[in-house]
Amino acid sequence: MSNRISERKTPTAAEREARKVFRDADAKVAVSEYERAQQAFHANRERLKAERLAREAAAKRKTKT
């Protein structure tokens, strides 16, 4: 019968440091992807708002004349 805990080797200092660096890099990528998605969402929302306001203004001008 094999004990899995005893089979695991403890990571070396270099391995721990490498994991930390990769984890930090992955976190930065995730944050930048989130920020890009948020910027795209807000830009699209503003574009749609401008189009809606233009349609409403055109409808008001049309009903007045």
C-alpha positions in Angstrom: 0.0 0.0 0.0 1.4 3.3 -1.1 1.1 6.5 0.8 0.6 9.4 -1.7 1.7 12.1 0.8 5.1 10.5 1.2 5.5 10.2 -2.6 5.2 14.0 -3.1 8.5 15.8 -3.2 8.7 19.2 -1.7 9.4 22.0 -4.3 12.8 23.6 -4.3 13.3 27.3 -3.7 13.7 27.8 -7.4 10.5 25.9 -8.2 8.6 28.0 -5.6 10.0 31.2 -7.1 9.1 30.1 -10.6 5.5 29.3 -9.6 5.2 32.7 -7.9 6.5 34.5 -11.0 4.2 32.6 -13.3 1.2 33.1 -11.0 1.9 36.9 -10.9 2.2 37.0 -14.7 -1.1 35.0 -15.1 -2.8 37.4 -12.7 -1.6 40.4 -14.7 -2.9 38.9 -17.9 -6.3 38.1 -16.4 -6.6 41.7 -15.1 -5.7 43.2 -18.4 -8.2 40.9 -20.2 -10.9 42.0 -17.7 -10.0 45.7 -18.2 -10.1 45.4 -22.0 -13.5 43.7 -21.8 -14.8 46.5 -19.5 -13.5 49.2 -21.9 -15.1 47.5 -24.8 -18.4 47.1 -22.9 -18.4 50.8 -21.9 -17.5 52.0 -25.4 -20.3 49.9 -26.9 -22.8 51.2 -24.3 -21.9 54.8 -25.1 -22.2 54.1 -28.9 -25.6 52.6 -28.4 -26.7 55.5 -26.1 -25.6 58.0 -28.7 -27.5 56.1 -31.5 -30.6 56.0 -29.3 -30.5 59.7 -28.5 -30.1 60.5 -32.1 -33.1 58.4 -33.1 -35.2 60.0 -30.3 -34.1 63.5 -31.5 -35.0 62.6 -35.1 -38.4 61.3 -34.0 -39.1 64.5 -32.1 -38.2 66.7 -35.1 -40.3 64.5 -37.3 -43.4 64.8 -35.1 -43.0 68.6 -34.8 -43.0 69.2 -38.5 
